Amino acid sequence: MPVTFEVVKEKGGRWYVCKANSNQPIAGTFRKDKKDCFHIAADLMGITYKEYLKLRKNNKQSKKSIDN
């Protein structure tokens, strides 16, 4: 399952959730804490926070193996 929502940091220091491959923020997702945004992204995908973090980790590892 691919990650469909990502967490991005704004220049001002706030974090927000956006769709993958897009930097347009989803309304109401701005937070000071990155972890809060991870929870929001997981909820938007319909999975738990822990499952979301596992997906992110697996996707990062698969991107590294493709690049090498």
N, C-alpha and C positions, 0 to 999 in steps of 0.2 A: 504494500500500500504506500503510495507516494505521499509526501508531506504537501498538503494543499494550502496551508496557511503558515506564514513565517513571521518571526519577531524581528523587528528592525529598530535601530536606535536613531532618534532624531538628533539633529545638530545641537539642539538646546538641552539635551540630556534625557529627554523622556523616551520611553519605549512605546511601540505600537505594533498592532497586528495588521498584516496585509496578505493578500493572496500571493501564492508562489509566483515568482517571475514578474512581480509588479510591486512598485514602491508606493502605490496609492493606499493610504491608510483606511481602515474600516472605521466608520464613525463610532465613537464611544469606546475605543480600545486603547486610548492613551493612558499610560501609567508611569509612575516613577520607578517601579520595581520590575525588573525583567521577568522574574518568576511569575508575577501576576499575569503578564502577557502570555507566558507559556500556558498557564491555566486557561486563559481565554481562547487561545489557538486550539488547544485540545478540545475544549467544549464545542467550538465551531466545527471541528472534525467529527465530533460524536464519540470521542475516545477519552480515556483517562489521562491524567497528567503524566503518569509513569510510562504509559504506552506511547505518548507523544515524544517523550525524551528518547525512548528506545528507537523510534522511527527516525528522529533527527540524527542520532548517532549512526544508525545503519546507513542512512543516505549519505552522510559525510564520508564514511568509510568506502562506500561504493564509488563515490565521485573520485576519491583519491586513487583507487585501483584503476579506474578508467583513464585518469590522467597519466598514470605511469606506464 
